[in-house]
Amino acid sequence: MKRSFACAAALVAAFTAGSGALAGPSNRQDFLKDAIKGDNSEICLGRLAARNGGTPAVREYGRTLMTDHMKAKKQASRVANQLGVQPPSGAMLKADAEYVKLRVLSGKSFDREFVGYMIDDHKQDIRDFSAMARSHNGPVGDLAQKQLPTLRKHLHIAKSLMNT
C-alpha cells in the first residue's frame, strides 16, 4: 500500500509540475531529466502491472519493467550527477493519466490497456533515445545508446503480449 501511494504521489507531482512526454528534448539536461521521469513512470506502472495484471505474462512483464528501469534510472542519475543536473523525483504526465486509468481496470481490460500503452510509449522512447545517441557524443549519448537494447526488448515483449 505504501508503494502504491508513493507511485501515485510521484505521478501527481509530475502532473502538477507540468512535465511533458519525452518527445524529443533538444539538450542533454532535458533529455536526462525526461529519461529519469520516464524511468520513474515505468517503475510505477510496472509495479501496478505486477500486482494487477490479468495474466502471469503481464505480471512478469511488469516485474521486468520495474527491474530494468530501476537499473536505467541509476545509470541516468549517475550521468546527471556528473553533469550537475538534479535528478527529478517525479514521473511523466502521460504516465499519471495512464496510472489513473489502469487502477480501475482488471483482467483482460487491464492487460490490453497496459500493453497498448507500453507499445506506444516504448516506440516513442526508442525514437528519442536513438536521436540522442546519434546527435550527442559523451556520457549522455553513450547512456542513450546503452539503454536502447533494453527499450527494444521491452517493446518486443509488449508486442508479443498484445497477440496473446
N, C-alpha and C positions, 0 to 999 in steps of 0.2 A: 504494500500500500504506500509506503514511504517513497519508493522508487517511482511509482506512478505519479505521485504528487510532484516529485522533483522534475520528471519529464514534462508534466503539464505546466509547471511553473516556468521551466526553461522555454517552452514553446510560447507561453503567454508573454514572457519577457521579450521574445523575438517579435511578437506581434505588436507590442506597444512601442518597440524601438524602431519599427518601420523598416526592417530589413527586407530585401527583395530576394529573388531567386538567384542562383549562381550565374545567371545569364551573362556570361562574357565580361567579367571585370577586367578593366583595362590595365590596372597596375598590380604589382606584386603584393602590396599590402592588402588591397581589396580582395584579391584572389585568396590570400591566406585566411583572411577573416571569413570569407564566404565558405571556403573549404572546411574550416573548423565548425562553422554553423551547420554546414551540411552533415558533417560527422555527428554533431550533437543530435540533429534531426533523425538520422538513420539509427542511432543508438536507441533513441526513444521509441521510434516506430518499430524497430526490430524487437525491442523488449515487449511491446504490445502484441506483435505477431507471435512471439514465442509463447505468450500466455494465452492469446485468444484465437490463434489460427484454427481453422476448421479441419485441417489435415495435419498429420505428422510432418509432411514435407514442408508445409508453410511454416510450421512452428520451428523446424530445423533451419529453414532459411532465415527466419527472424534471429535465431541464435548466431548464425553465420554473420549476418549484418552487424549485430552487436559486437562480436569479437573483432571482425575486420575493421570496423570503423573506430573502435577504441584504439586499435593499433595505429590507424591512419591519423587519428586526432593527436596522438602522442608525437608522431613524426612531424605533423604540420605545426604543432605547438612549439616543438624544438626549433624549427626553422623560423617561426615567428619571433621567438625569444632572441635568436641570433641576430635578427634584423631590427630588434627593438619594437616589435609590434605586439600589443597586448592581445593575447588570445581571447576571443569572446566566449561568454558562457551561454549565450542564447542559441536559438535554432532559427531555421528559415520560416518565413511567413507561410509559405505554401504547405510546409510540414505541419504547422499549427492547425490549419484548416483540415488537413488530412487526418490528423490525430483525433480531432473532434468528431469527424465523420466516422472513423473506424471504431471509436469507443462504443458506439451503439450497435455495431454490426456483429454478426456471428456466423459461423459455418461457412457455407459456400459464398454468401454475400460478402463476408469479411475477406475471404481469400481472393475473390475476383477484384474487389476494390483495391486491396493492398498490393496485389501482384501488378495490376494495371498501373497503379501509381509508381511502383518501383521500376517498371519498364520505362515509363516516360521520364522519370527522374534520372535514371542512370544513363539514358541516351543523352540527355542534356549535360550531365556531368562529364561524360566521355568527350563531348564536343568541347566543353570549356577546358578540361584538363589537357586535351590534345592541342588546343590553341595556345595554352600557356607553355606547354612543353616545347612547341615549335618557336615561339616568339621570345622566350626568355632563357638566357644562359644562367648558370649559377644555381644556388640552392633551391630557388622556387621552381625553376624549370625542371631541375632534377627531381624534385619532390613530385611534381605533376606527372613526369614520365614514370616514376617509380610506382605511382598509385594507379596508373591506367590498367595494368593487368587485373588488379582486384576489381576495379569498376566493371571491366568487361566480363569478368567471372560472375559478378552479381547480376548483370544484365542477362547473361546466358541462362543462369539458374531461373531468373524470373520468367523469361520466355518459355523455358521448359515447364514451369509450373502453370503457365496460362493454358497450356494444352492438355492439362490433366483434369 
